[in-house]
Amino acid sequence: MRLYSRTQVIGIACIAAAVAFTGAYLIRDADFGGAFRALTRQGQTSDKQAASLQASATGADIISSGSSNSGSTFTLKTNVPQEPLTVSESNTSYTQDETQNITVYQKANEAVVNITTEIVGINWFLEPVPQEGGSGSGSIIDTRGYIVTNSHVISDAVKIFVSLSDGSQYEGKVIGVDRENDIAVLKFDPPKNTLLKTIPFGESGGLKVGQKVLAIGNPFGLERTLTTGIVSALGRPIKTEAGTIIKDMIQTDTAINPGNSGGPLLDTQGRMIGINTMIYSTSGSNAGIGFAIPVNTAKRVVSELIQFGMVRRGSIDAELVQLNPAISNYARLSTDKGLLVSKVGPGSNAEKAGLKGGADAVRYGSGNSSSVIFLGGDVITSIAGVKVESLTDYYSALESKKPGETVEITVLRGKQQISLKITLAERTN
């Protein structure tokens, strides 16, 4: 048997390790590059899918406004590993469920921020003075300092402060607000060479009732609190205090309390599947019924807020009046639900589609709140297959529609129902 000195053994081991590492790296690179080239070459993926695959390899999320006409996208810079979370069973002191909770929390908690605001109040001398405003949670979605939260968290704020997990605090600025979906995007400027933890966007389209979810937030100011639960129901249309309807809300029994608003609802991989927004409670505290905005809505809205500072939505360019029994009885209409077309502008998309306005001018209302409306026009009863009985229904039906899209509307003209196709204009307010 041949004997080797200690120096020779160390040298041989180093050479073997270098050869093994080089071989593994080349194999890995060849596999990924080959797979990417094969997908592109065989035409099995679109340009957007190819970009998504490439982005996932470099730590980026591509989010789209969802508009088939504009095709606008924004690439988020993230630092989240793309490999799925795996639950280690090496530590037998925790159950698999506990280990999963721990793993998700360790991955995501540093990307959850505490948001506090400063508002302007009036003192006894009727002078404006700064006052402490509300507080809530938010998620860092981009290493450049972009945060997604609820718009009601920053309502009436003149200053916004963002507190990170390490105790540091920065002043944030509003990038854009979408009150119809209660979503806001903020930004703060981290110091140079600071690597922010981020939370990746998941997918809410494939959620199932009974699926486990986790929430991280700052209830009652208790920072980065983790609670767990399940998806209790899907597709809930919830009316906000502002009177708008948020569609497809996720209902969960995960404990959500004041201060959780704007924080992430996560799946077991640590991906955001919703934004915790509101609770149903008679006491103001958690009663096991909470609601989160689905992340697919958030992705579409966030993309536009970052790019344009607003969400561009389509509308019917005509003057519409919500029907009620008084107007219906006076005009002798066969329905008191829907939107009366009062006026149609000359050359507008509505006129081109064949929508008819009224001709009989009447004054409706009393005092300073009165206005002139025109009777005798069409009554819109549905838009894109969605029943429309009020202005709230109208805005809800067009919430995800973009300028330039064509939708089918149903109108009542006299006693006859007519279907029209109209190209949407851009909403101006």
PEKAMO-V621235 format. One record per backbone hydrogen bond with DSSP energy under -1.0 kcal/mol. NH is the residue of the N-H (numbers start at 1). CO is the residue of the C=O. If there is no record, write none. Layout:
# PEKAMO-V621235
nh:NH co:CO
nh:NH co:CO
This chain:
# PEKAMO-V621235
nh:9 co:5
nh:10 co:6
nh:11 co:7
nh:12 co:8
nh:13 co:9
nh:14 co:10
nh:15 co:11
nh:16 co:12
nh:17 co:13
nh:18 co:14
nh:19 co:15
nh:20 co:16
nh:21 co:17
nh:22 co:18
nh:23 co:19
nh:24 co:20
nh:25 co:21
nh:26 co:22
nh:27 co:23
nh:28 co:24
nh:29 co:25
nh:30 co:26
nh:31 co:27
nh:32 co:28
nh:33 co:29
nh:34 co:30
nh:35 co:31
nh:36 co:32
nh:37 co:33
nh:38 co:34
nh:39 co:35
nh:40 co:36
nh:41 co:37
nh:42 co:38
nh:44 co:39
nh:50 co:46
nh:51 co:47
nh:52 co:48
nh:53 co:49
nh:54 co:50
nh:55 co:51
nh:56 co:52
nh:57 co:53
nh:60 co:55
nh:61 co:76
nh:63 co:74
nh:65 co:72
nh:71 co:67
nh:74 co:63
nh:76 co:61
nh:78 co:59
nh:94 co:91
nh:99 co:95
nh:100 co:96
nh:101 co:97
nh:102 co:98
nh:103 co:99
nh:104 co:100
nh:105 co:101
nh:106 co:102
nh:107 co:103
nh:108 co:104
nh:109 co:105
nh:111 co:108
nh:112 co:109
nh:113 co:138
nh:114 co:163
nh:115 co:136
nh:116 co:161
nh:117 co:134
nh:118 co:159
nh:119 co:131
nh:121 co:129
nh:123 co:127
nh:126 co:123
nh:129 co:121
nh:131 co:119
nh:133 co:117
nh:136 co:115
nh:137 co:261
nh:138 co:113
nh:139 co:148
nh:140 co:111
nh:141 co:146
nh:143 co:77
nh:145 co:142
nh:147 co:186
nh:148 co:139
nh:149 co:184
nh:157 co:154
nh:158 co:118
nh:159 co:118
nh:161 co:116
nh:162 co:170
nh:163 co:114
nh:164 co:168
nh:167 co:164
nh:170 co:162
nh:172 co:160
nh:173 co:187
nh:175 co:185
nh:176 co:185
nh:178 co:183
nh:183 co:178
nh:184 co:149
nh:185 co:176
nh:186 co:147
nh:187 co:173
nh:188 co:145
nh:194 co:191
nh:199 co:140
nh:202 co:272
nh:207 co:204
nh:210 co:231
nh:211 co:208
nh:213 co:229
nh:214 co:266
nh:215 co:227
nh:216 co:264
nh:217 co:225
nh:218 co:259
nh:220 co:258
nh:221 co:218
nh:222 co:219
nh:223 co:221
nh:225 co:217
nh:227 co:215
nh:229 co:213
nh:231 co:211
nh:232 co:251
nh:233 co:251
nh:236 co:249
nh:238 co:246
nh:240 co:244
nh:243 co:240
nh:246 co:238
nh:249 co:236
nh:250 co:292
nh:251 co:233
nh:252 co:290
nh:253 co:230
nh:260 co:257
nh:262 co:276
nh:263 co:260
nh:265 co:274
nh:266 co:214
nh:267 co:271
nh:270 co:267
nh:272 co:200
nh:273 co:265
nh:274 co:265
nh:275 co:293
nh:276 co:263
nh:277 co:291
nh:278 co:291
nh:280 co:289
nh:290 co:252
nh:291 co:278
nh:292 co:250
nh:293 co:275
nh:295 co:273
nh:298 co:294
nh:299 co:295
nh:300 co:296
nh:301 co:297
nh:302 co:298
nh:303 co:299
nh:304 co:300
nh:305 co:301
nh:306 co:302
nh:307 co:303
nh:308 co:304
nh:309 co:305
nh:314 co:401
nh:315 co:425
nh:318 co:316
nh:319 co:343
nh:321 co:340
nh:323 co:338
nh:328 co:324
nh:329 co:325
nh:330 co:326
nh:331 co:327
nh:333 co:328
nh:338 co:389
nh:339 co:380
nh:340 co:321
nh:341 co:378
nh:342 co:319
nh:343 co:319
nh:348 co:345
nh:352 co:348
nh:353 co:349
nh:354 co:351
nh:355 co:350
nh:358 co:342
nh:359 co:375
nh:360 co:375
nh:362 co:373
nh:364 co:371
nh:369 co:366
nh:370 co:367
nh:371 co:364
nh:373 co:362
nh:375 co:360
nh:378 co:356
nh:379 co:412
nh:380 co:339
nh:381 co:410
nh:382 co:410
nh:383 co:386
nh:384 co:408
nh:386 co:383
nh:388 co:381
nh:394 co:390
nh:395 co:391
nh:396 co:392
nh:397 co:393
nh:398 co:394
nh:401 co:398
nh:404 co:424
nh:405 co:402
nh:407 co:422
nh:409 co:420
nh:410 co:382
nh:411 co:418
nh:412 co:379
nh:413 co:416
nh:416 co:413
nh:418 co:411
nh:420 co:409
nh:422 co:407
nh:424 co:405
nh:425 co:315
nh:427 co:313
